[in-house]
């Protein structure tokens, strides 16, 4: 769920509990179900705990995304690579800036396989290297950034057991 919706959900939760608290102040009791009554201290405690938990969830989700900096679709690809047999050379993911946008480059794994160039949303732009000729699929428009100008954001660090 996008973080914006969590914030809206959190605000609506606060408003609902504010209204409940206001009602409790008037009558000094709250009715949960027909015939069941709870004093306002219990309702206030429950409201405080729920608001705190909701705020914590929103902050935790935001900070984990900022901390990793890896889009969800790319994390899925990395998870797949980690489950696959170990490649030689090891699988890697680079983050680059190319043609005024962020791209992700995955070098070829082996023998005549294409490398992949993805846009920020996870769509393949082109295959800049690999294949039978070693020059990719020929669909990349313009020169690609040098790999040393890109940032390595993930590398398969499993060993071959040597």
LODO-650975 format. One line per 4 residues: number of its first residue (from 1); for each residue x negated, y negated, z negated of N, C-alpha, C, CB. Coordinates in pm, 1 decimal. Glycine has a CB too. Example, Ala and Ser with C-alpha at 12.3 -4.5 7.8 and 13.67 -1.06 7.14 Angstrom:
<nodes>
1) -1319.0 569.0 -780.0 -1230.0 450.0 -780.0 -1320.0 330.0 -780.0 -1130.8 447.3 -904.6; -1285.0 225.0 -708.0 -1367.0 106.0 -714.0 -1290.0 -3.0 -787.0 -1408.4 59.8 -572.5 $
</nodes>
This chain:
<nodes>
1) -85.5 116.9 0.0 0.0 0.0 0.0 -90.1 -123.2 0.0 97.3 0.2 -122.9; -62.0 -222.0 83.2 -143.5 -342.9 85.2 -140.8 -413.4 -49.1 -95.9 -437.2 194.3; -251.6 -479.3 -82.1 -264.9 -544.5 -211.2 -159.0 -653.7 -230.5 -404.5 -603.7 -225.5; -121.3 -723.8 -124.8 -19.8 -828.1 -134.2 111.8 -775.3 -188.1 2.3 -891.3 0.8 $
5) 150.5 -656.6 -145.1 276.6 -598.2 -193.9 265.5 -562.0 -341.0 314.6 -473.3 -111.6; 146.8 -519.8 -385.1 130.2 -489.6 -527.1 143.8 -616.0 -611.5 -6.1 -423.5 -552.4; 90.4 -726.3 -563.0 102.1 -852.9 -635.3 248.2 -894.5 -643.3 18.1 -963.2 -567.0; 320.3 -883.3 -531.6 463.5 -917.0 -530.9 538.8 -826.5 -627.6 522.8 -904.0 -387.9 $
9) 504.8 -697.2 -626.2 568.1 -603.2 -719.3 539.3 -639.5 -863.8 520.7 -461.2 -691.6; 415.9 -679.4 -889.8 378.6 -719.1 -1024.6 456.9 -842.0 -1068.8 228.7 -746.4 -1032.3; 468.7 -942.2 -982.0 543.7 -1063.2 -1015.6 690.8 -1033.1 -1040.3 530.1 -1166.2 -904.6; 748.0 -947.3 -957.9 888.9 -913.9 -977.6 909.4 -837.9 -1108.4 941.0 -831.0 -859.7 $
13) 811.5 -755.5 -1145.8 819.5 -684.0 -1272.7 816.2 -783.0 -1389.5 704.0 -581.8 -1284.9; 729.3 -882.1 -1380.8 720.9 -984.1 -1485.1 853.1 -1059.8 -1496.0 605.0 -1082.1 -1456.2; 913.4 -1095.9 -1383.3 1040.4 -1170.1 -1383.8 1150.7 -1086.7 -1448.1 1081.0 -1210.0 -1240.0; 1157.6 -959.1 -1412.4 1261.0 -871.8 -1470.5 1243.9 -864.0 -1621.3 1254.9 -729.9 -1408.5 $
17) 1121.8 -842.5 -1669.2 1101.5 -833.3 -1813.2 1126.0 -967.0 -1882.9 960.7 -784.5 -1842.9; 1097.1 -1076.9 -1817.2 1127.0 -1209.0 -1873.6 1278.0 -1222.7 -1893.8 1073.4 -1322.7 -1780.8; 1355.7 -1178.9 -1794.9 1501.3 -1185.0 -1807.5 1551.9 -1093.4 -1918.3 1567.4 -1147.9 -1675.3; 1492.8 -973.0 -1928.7 1532.6 -879.0 -2034.0 1501.1 -938.0 -2171.1 1460.9 -742.4 -2016.2 $
21) 1381.5 -995.7 -2183.2 1342.1 -1055.2 -2311.2 1436.1 -1169.8 -2347.5 1195.9 -1105.5 -2305.4; 1468.7 -1253.0 -2249.5 1562.6 -1363.1 -2275.0 1697.1 -1311.8 -2321.7 1580.8 -1447.8 -2149.8; 1745.1 -1203.9 -2262.3 1872.2 -1145.3 -2302.9 1861.3 -1090.4 -2444.3 1915.0 -1034.3 -2205.0; 1748.3 -1025.9 -2475.8 1729.6 -968.3 -2609.6 1726.2 -1075.9 -2716.7 1601.1 -886.4 -2614.7 $
25) 1670.5 -1189.3 -2683.7 1664.8 -1297.8 -2781.8 1805.3 -1344.9 -2817.1 1581.1 -1415.6 -2727.9; 1896.3 -1337.6 -2721.5 2033.6 -1382.8 -2747.2 2106.5 -1287.6 -2840.7 2111.1 -1396.1 -2615.8; 2093.4 -1156.9 -2814.0 2174.4 -1062.9 -2890.5 2095.6 -984.2 -2994.9 2240.7 -967.6 -2797.2; 1960.8 -995.4 -2991.7 1872.6 -929.2 -3086.6 1865.3 -777.8 -3066.2 1918.1 -959.0 -3226.6 $
29) 1934.4 -723.1 -2970.8 1927.2 -581.4 -2936.9 1942.5 -566.6 -2786.6 2036.1 -499.7 -3012.1; 1893.5 -453.2 -2734.9 1909.4 -425.5 -2591.5 1971.5 -288.3 -2572.7 1773.3 -433.8 -2517.5; 2058.8 -281.8 -2479.9 2123.9 -155.0 -2449.4 2051.9 -90.0 -2332.5 2274.7 -175.3 -2417.4; 1994.8 31.1 -2352.9 1926.5 101.3 -2244.6 2025.3 186.9 -2166.4 1812.2 188.5 -2299.9 $
33) 2098.5 266.5 -2235.5 2204.6 346.2 -2174.9 2326.1 328.8 -2264.2 2163.9 499.0 -2159.4; 2438.7 362.6 -2211.9 2561.1 342.1 -2288.2 2551.0 412.9 -2423.2 2683.6 393.0 -2209.4; 2561.4 336.2 -2529.3 2557.5 394.0 -2663.2 2418.7 395.0 -2726.3 2610.0 533.3 -2658.5; 2310.4 376.2 -2649.6 2173.8 375.6 -2704.4 2126.0 232.1 -2717.9 2076.3 457.3 -2614.1 $
37) 2085.2 194.7 -2838.5 2037.4 59.1 -2861.7 1894.3 63.4 -2914.3 2129.7 -15.6 -2960.6; 1814.9 -34.6 -2872.1 1675.2 -45.4 -2913.4 1654.2 -189.0 -2958.4 1575.5 -5.4 -2796.9; 1574.8 -210.1 -3062.2 1552.8 -348.6 -3106.7 1459.6 -420.3 -3010.6 1494.7 -351.9 -3249.9; 1455.5 -551.5 -3018.3 1381.9 -629.6 -2920.1 1230.4 -611.4 -2932.9 1417.4 -776.0 -2934.2 $
41) 1178.5 -577.1 -3049.3 1034.2 -555.1 -3064.6 988.7 -437.4 -2977.9 998.5 -529.1 -3213.3; 1069.1 -332.9 -2971.0 1035.9 -216.9 -2887.8 1035.5 -255.3 -2740.4 1135.7 -101.9 -2912.5; 1134.6 -332.2 -2698.0 1143.0 -375.8 -2559.1 1024.6 -465.9 -2524.8 1276.0 -449.4 -2533.3; 990.3 -558.1 -2616.1 877.9 -647.4 -2592.4 746.9 -568.2 -2580.9 867.9 -751.5 -2705.3 $
45) 729.5 -468.6 -2665.5 607.9 -385.7 -2659.6 600.9 -309.7 -2528.3 603.5 -286.9 -2777.6; 710.5 -250.4 -2487.3 714.0 -176.3 -2361.3 688.0 -268.4 -2243.0 848.7 -105.9 -2344.2; 745.3 -387.3 -2246.3 724.7 -483.4 -2138.2 578.4 -523.4 -2130.0 812.8 -607.5 -2158.4; 516.1 -549.2 -2243.0 374.9 -588.9 -2244.1 286.3 -478.0 -2189.4 330.8 -625.9 -2386.2 $
49) 311.7 -355.5 -2228.9 231.2 -242.1 -2180.9 248.0 -224.4 -2030.5 270.7 -112.0 -2254.3; 370.6 -228.4 -1980.2 393.5 -210.3 -1837.7 330.3 -321.4 -1754.5 541.7 -203.4 -1809.9; 340.9 -444.5 -1799.4 279.3 -556.1 -1726.6 127.7 -540.3 -1727.2 319.9 -692.5 -1789.1; 69.6 -502.3 -1840.7 -74.8 -481.8 -1849.0 -119.4 -371.3 -1753.8 -116.1 -447.6 -1992.7 $
53) -49.0 -259.8 -1752.7 -84.8 -148.3 -1663.9 -74.9 -190.9 -1517.6 6.6 -26.1 -1690.1; 30.7 -260.8 -1481.6 49.1 -306.7 -1343.9 -64.7 -400.0 -1303.1 185.0 -377.9 -1328.1; -102.6 -493.0 -1390.5 -213.5 -585.0 -1361.0 -343.2 -508.5 -1344.6 -228.3 -690.3 -1472.0; -367.0 -409.9 -1429.7 -488.8 -330.2 -1421.6 -495.8 -254.9 -1289.6 -496.5 -232.2 -1538.6 $
57) -385.0 -196.2 -1245.9 -381.5 -122.9 -1118.5 -412.7 -216.3 -1002.1 -243.4 -56.3 -1097.7; -352.7 -333.9 -1000.0 -377.4 -430.0 -892.0 -524.3 -469.8 -888.9 -288.6 -555.2 -908.9; -582.1 -500.0 -1005.8 -723.2 -539.9 -1010.1 -814.9 -425.5 -968.5 -760.6 -588.1 -1150.3; -784.9 -304.9 -1013.3 -869.8 -189.6 -980.8 -867.1 -160.4 -831.5 -824.7 -65.6 -1059.3 $
61) -750.9 -167.9 -769.8 -742.5 -141.6 -625.9 -817.6 -247.7 -547.5 -596.1 -136.2 -580.3; -804.1 -371.8 -586.8 -874.4 -478.7 -517.5 -1024.7 -467.2 -531.7 -829.0 -612.1 -568.9; -1071.8 -437.6 -651.8 -1216.1 -432.3 -673.8 -1278.1 -311.4 -607.5 -1246.9 -431.0 -821.8; -1207.8 -197.5 -600.2 -1267.6 -80.2 -535.8 -1283.7 -104.0 -385.8 -1181.5 45.5 -560.9 $
65) -1189.8 -172.1 -323.9 -1201.6 -200.5 -182.0 -1314.1 -300.1 -157.1 -1069.1 -254.1 -126.6; -1325.2 -402.6 -241.7 -1432.2 -500.3 -226.6 -1567.2 -436.3 -252.4 -1410.9 -618.5 -320.8; -1571.6 -347.8 -350.3 -1697.6 -285.6 -388.5 -1750.6 -196.9 -276.7 -1680.3 -204.4 -516.5; -1666.2 -117.3 -216.6 -1713.2 -24.4 -114.2 -1733.3 -94.7 19.2 -1614.8 91.1 -98.1 $
69) -1644.1 -185.6 54.6 -1656.0 -255.6 181.8 -1634.1 -165.0 301.6 -1790.6 -319.7 191.9; -1587.7 -45.0 280.1 -1566.7 50.1 389.1 -1417.3 62.4 414.1 -1629.7 189.5 356.3; -1372.9 35.6 538.9 -1229.4 49.4 568.6 -1181.4 192.2 543.7 -1200.6 9.2 714.6; -1054.4 204.2 514.2 -996.5 334.6 481.0 -1013.1 434.8 595.6 -848.2 319.0 446.5 $
73) -991.5 392.2 720.3 -1004.7 484.8 833.0 -1148.4 536.9 843.7 -962.9 415.7 964.7; -1246.5 450.1 815.0 -1386.5 490.7 823.7 -1422.4 583.9 708.6 -1478.6 367.7 823.2; -1367.0 558.7 590.2 -1390.8 649.4 478.2 -1337.4 787.9 511.9 -1324.9 595.8 348.9; -1224.9 795.2 584.8 -1172.7 924.5 629.7 -1270.2 995.3 722.3 -1039.1 906.0 700.1 $
77) -1331.6 921.0 814.7 -1432.8 978.5 905.0 -1552.7 1029.4 826.3 -1478.7 874.2 1009.1; -1596.4 949.6 728.6 -1710.2 990.0 646.0 -1675.7 1116.3 567.7 -1751.1 876.1 549.6; -1555.1 1123.9 514.5 -1511.6 1244.3 442.7 -1517.0 1366.7 534.8 -1368.1 1225.5 387.0; -1474.3 1349.6 661.1 -1480.3 1459.9 758.6 -1624.6 1501.9 784.4 -1412.9 1418.7 891.3 $
81) -1713.6 1404.2 800.0 -1855.0 1434.3 824.9 -1917.6 1507.9 706.5 -1933.0 1304.9 853.4; -1876.6 1472.1 585.1 -1930.2 1537.8 466.1 -1882.3 1681.7 453.1 -1891.7 1460.1 342.1; -1766.7 1712.1 509.7 -1712.8 1848.7 504.5 -1766.4 1935.4 618.1 -1560.2 1845.3 510.1; -1814.4 1872.0 724.9 -1866.2 1944.4 841.1 -2003.9 2002.4 808.7 -1874.2 1851.2 965.1 $
85) -2046.5 2100.8 886.1 -2182.5 2152.5 866.3 -2284.7 2040.1 882.4 -2212.5 2267.2 966.3; -2394.4 2052.5 811.6 -2500.0 1951.5 814.8 -2556.1 1938.1 955.2 -2612.0 1986.8 715.9; -2563.5 1814.6 1003.4 -2612.7 1787.4 1138.3 -2761.8 1753.5 1133.5 -2532.6 1671.5 1203.6; -2827.5 1771.4 1247.9 -2968.0 1734.3 1259.4 -2986.0 1657.5 1388.7 -3060.9 1859.4 1255.0 $
89) -3007.3 1526.9 1382.8 -3034.6 1444.7 1265.8 -2909.5 1424.0 1181.4 -3091.4 1310.5 1308.0; -2928.6 1380.5 1055.7 -2812.9 1359.0 967.7 -2717.7 1253.7 1023.8 -2859.6 1317.1 828.2; -2590.4 1270.9 994.2 -2489.6 1173.5 1037.3 -2512.8 1041.9 965.3 -2345.9 1225.7 1010.2; -2488.2 930.1 1036.6 -2505.7 796.3 980.7 -2396.2 705.2 1033.6 -2645.7 739.3 1015.0 $
93) -2370.6 597.2 960.4 -2275.7 495.0 1003.4 -2341.9 359.0 982.8 -2139.6 505.2 924.3; -2340.4 278.6 1089.3 -2394.9 143.4 1084.4 -2282.4 42.5 1101.0 -2502.7 123.2 1193.2; -2297.0 -69.6 1032.5 -2204.8 -182.0 1048.6 -2282.9 -292.0 1120.5 -2147.1 -232.4 908.6; -2227.0 -341.8 1229.9 -2295.4 -443.4 1311.1 -2199.5 -557.4 1342.2 -2350.5 -381.6 1442.7 $
97) -2255.3 -666.8 1385.7 -2176.0 -779.3 1434.0 -2205.0 -790.6 1582.9 -2209.8 -914.1 1356.7; -2101.1 -779.3 1665.6 -2118.7 -773.6 1810.6 -2002.4 -845.8 1877.3 -2128.4 -626.3 1860.4; -2032.6 -934.8 1969.6 -1931.0 -1010.5 2042.4 -1828.5 -1074.0 1947.3 -1859.8 -919.3 2142.7; -1879.2 -1140.4 1846.0 -1797.7 -1213.1 1748.0 -1702.8 -1126.4 1667.1 -1719.0 -1317.2 1817.4 $
101) -1739.7 -1002.3 1644.0 -1656.4 -915.8 1559.8 -1741.5 -809.0 1492.9 -1544.3 -850.1 1643.0; -1685.8 -750.4 1388.5 -1752.3 -641.4 1318.2 -1723.1 -511.6 1390.4 -1706.9 -633.7 1170.3; -1827.2 -432.3 1408.0 -1812.5 -300.5 1470.7 -1882.7 -196.8 1383.9 -1870.9 -299.9 1616.0; -1851.3 -71.0 1408.9 -1913.5 39.8 1337.6 -1970.7 135.4 1441.5 -1811.2 112.4 1243.3 $
105) -2097.8 170.0 1422.2 -2169.4 254.9 1517.3 -2205.0 387.3 1450.3 -2297.4 184.0 1569.9; -2166.3 496.9 1514.9 -2202.4 630.3 1469.7 -2290.6 692.8 1576.3 -2075.9 718.0 1441.9; -2421.5 710.1 1548.1 -2513.7 766.7 1646.9 -2474.3 909.3 1684.1 -2657.1 764.4 1593.3; -2523.3 956.9 1800.6 -2490.5 1094.3 1840.6 -2551.3 1194.7 1743.3 -2540.1 1122.4 1983.7 $
109) -2481.4 1305.0 1725.0 -2528.1 1408.1 1632.5 -2632.1 1500.2 1696.2 -2410.4 1490.2 1582.8; -2612.8 1532.4 1820.1 -2703.9 1628.4 1881.1 -2677.6 1634.5 2031.3 -2688.0 1768.8 1816.6; -2771.4 1684.3 2096.6 -2766.8 1738.0 2232.4 -2649.8 1694.0 2320.0 -2765.1 1882.6 2224.3; -2665.0 1588.9 2391.1 -2568.5 1542.7 2491.4 -2432.0 1501.9 2437.1 -2548.9 1649.0 2591.6 $
113) -2421.2 1479.3 2309.7 -2295.4 1427.9 2253.8 -2299.7 1275.8 2255.1 -2271.6 1481.4 2108.7; -2184.2 1215.9 2272.0 -2175.4 1070.5 2274.2 -2190.8 1011.3 2134.5 -2043.0 1026.9 2335.0; -2244.6 890.1 2130.1 -2234.9 809.4 2009.1 -2101.4 736.0 2017.7 -2357.5 708.7 1994.2; -2054.2 686.4 1904.6 -1923.5 619.5 1901.5 -1939.1 477.6 1849.1 -1822.9 698.3 1814.1 $
117) -1867.0 385.2 1913.1 -1862.4 246.2 1869.9 -1715.7 213.5 1842.3 -1925.1 148.7 1978.3; -1685.2 178.2 1716.6 -1548.1 152.6 1672.9 -1529.1 4.7 1641.3 -1513.4 238.4 1549.8; -1407.2 -44.9 1662.6 -1374.6 -179.6 1616.9 -1331.8 -172.0 1469.8 -1261.7 -243.7 1705.5; -1295.9 -285.9 1411.1 -1260.7 -290.9 1269.3 -1139.5 -206.5 1232.6 -1235.5 -432.1 1229.3 $
121) -1050.3 -183.7 1329.0 -928.6 -108.1 1299.0 -943.4 41.8 1326.1 -813.3 -162.9 1380.1; -1060.5 84.3 1373.3 -1083.9 226.8 1394.1 -1063.1 275.3 1536.7 -996.0 303.6 1304.8; -1039.7 184.7 1629.5 -1025.1 224.1 1770.5 -1162.5 234.0 1834.9 -936.0 122.9 1848.2; -1181.8 336.3 1916.5 -1309.4 349.7 1986.5 -1316.7 243.1 2095.1 -1326.0 492.6 2047.3 $
125) -1426.0 167.3 2092.4 -1450.1 65.7 2195.3 -1515.4 132.5 2315.7 -1539.8 -50.3 2140.6; -1621.0 209.2 2287.9 -1694.8 278.7 2394.0 -1791.5 376.9 2329.9 -1771.1 177.7 2485.8; -1865.1 447.0 2416.3 -1968.7 540.3 2372.5 -2100.7 489.4 2430.0 -1937.9 689.2 2419.1; -2177.2 413.7 2348.4 -2295.6 347.0 2403.1 -2415.4 437.2 2432.4 -2338.2 242.5 2309.5 $
129) -2419.9 553.6 2374.3 -2534.5 641.5 2396.7 -2492.3 785.9 2400.5 -2639.3 621.4 2289.2; -2587.8 871.5 2434.5 -2560.8 1014.6 2438.3 -2502.2 1056.8 2571.5 -2467.2 1053.5 2326.2; -2444.6 1174.0 2575.3 -2394.4 1230.0 2699.9 -2508.4 1289.3 2781.4 -2320.7 1123.2 2781.2; -2478.6 1339.0 2898.0 -2578.5 1405.8 2982.3 -2691.9 1310.7 3019.9 -2512.5 1461.5 3109.5 $
133) -2658.3 1185.9 3049.9 -2761.5 1089.9 3092.1 -2831.1 1024.0 2973.2 -2699.7 982.5 3181.0; -2772.0 1032.8 2856.2 -2826.5 964.9 2739.1 -2787.1 818.4 2732.4 -2976.1 976.5 2738.3; -2711.1 771.0 2831.0 -2672.3 629.3 2837.7 -2525.8 605.4 2805.2 -2701.6 574.7 2974.7; -2460.3 702.4 2748.1 -2321.2 685.2 2707.6 -2224.0 696.5 2822.9 -2303.6 552.8 2641.2 $
137) -2104.5 638.6 2802.1 -1999.0 650.1 2903.3 -1995.0 531.9 2999.8 -1865.0 663.7 2835.7; -2082.9 432.7 2980.8 -2088.5 317.8 3071.2 -1977.5 216.6 3052.1 -2085.6 365.0 3210.5; -1898.0 229.4 2948.6 -1784.1 139.0 2927.7 -1813.0 25.6 2829.2 -1665.8 217.9 2878.8; -1932.2 23.5 2770.5 -1967.0 -84.6 2678.3 -1999.4 -209.1 2759.6 -2087.4 -44.7 2587.0 $
141) -1933.6 -316.9 2727.3 -1953.0 -441.8 2801.1 -2053.8 -529.8 2727.7 -1818.3 -516.7 2819.3; -2162.6 -557.8 2792.6 -2264.9 -644.0 2733.4 -2364.9 -565.6 2652.3 -2201.2 -749.3 2646.7; -2477.9 -628.8 2623.9 -2580.9 -560.0 2545.6 -2536.2 -538.9 2401.6 -2711.6 -639.1 2548.4; -2571.7 -424.9 2347.4 -2538.8 -393.2 2208.7 -2644.5 -452.2 2116.7 -2527.6 -240.2 2187.9 $
145) -2607.9 -475.3 1991.0 -2708.2 -526.5 1897.1 -2815.7 -420.8 1872.7 -2641.8 -568.2 1763.1; -2937.6 -465.9 1847.3 -3044.5 -373.3 1810.8 -3008.6 -307.4 1678.0 -3182.2 -446.7 1801.5; -3043.1 -180.4 1664.0 -3006.3 -108.5 1543.1 -3068.9 -172.4 1418.7 -3048.7 37.6 1554.2; -3186.5 -233.3 1432.2 -3248.2 -295.9 1315.0 -3175.8 -424.0 1272.6 -3394.4 -326.8 1343.8 $
149) -3082.8 -472.3 1353.9 -3001.4 -587.9 1318.1 -2866.0 -544.4 1258.9 -2979.4 -677.3 1441.6; -2848.7 -416.0 1248.3 -2727.3 -359.1 1188.2 -2760.0 -311.1 1046.9 -2670.6 -241.3 1275.3; -2656.1 -286.5 969.2 -2672.8 -240.5 831.3 -2627.8 -96.0 820.6 -2593.4 -329.7 732.7; -2715.1 -10.9 770.0 -2677.8 127.7 743.3 -2585.6 128.5 621.9 -2804.5 218.1 719.4 $
153) -2461.0 173.9 640.9 -2367.2 173.9 527.6 -2342.9 313.4 471.8 -2234.9 113.0 569.6; -2381.3 418.1 547.9 -2367.5 554.2 496.5 -2460.4 646.0 573.6 -2220.9 603.6 506.6; -2520.4 739.8 501.8 -2603.0 843.8 563.4 -2577.9 973.0 489.1 -2754.9 806.4 561.0; -2563.3 1080.9 562.3 -2542.9 1212.2 502.5 -2673.0 1251.4 433.9 -2499.7 1319.1 609.8 $
157) -2672.3 1255.3 302.2 -2795.3 1282.4 228.5 -2807.2 1428.1 182.8 -2803.4 1191.2 108.8; -2722.5 1514.3 237.7 -2737.3 1656.9 203.9 -2867.5 1707.0 267.7 -2612.3 1742.0 254.2; -2928.9 1804.6 206.8 -3054.7 1856.9 262.9 -3028.3 1991.9 329.1 -3164.3 1870.8 152.0; -3123.0 2032.1 411.1 -3114.5 2161.7 478.9 -3163.4 2273.9 389.1 -3195.2 2159.9 608.4 $
161) -3191.0 2243.0 264.5 -3236.3 2345.6 169.5 -3383.6 2373.8 181.6 -3159.6 2473.4 189.5; -3455.8 2280.7 238.6 -3601.1 2300.9 252.4 -3673.0 2243.8 134.2 -3654.0 2237.4 380.9 $
</nodes>
